């Protein structure tokens, strides 16, 4: 069991990173430019492409529009 986990772990991490990156790109592509926070659209595109999964996480946390139904932090 342990050997199988050691073998498959890098593939699982890579697959998860690709899924997060793809979700971030799709979410970015569907967002209106006027609703993007913190940076301009071209800057976010560069961050998403070259930042891979970390860029997508940054987009989801700092660039994605805040929806009125989501709770706000004070």
Buried (B, 14 or more C-beta within 10 A) or exposed (E): EEEEEEEEEEEEEEEEBEEBBEBBBEBBEEBEEEEBEEBEEEEBBEBBEEBBBBBBBBBBEEBBEEEEEEEEEE
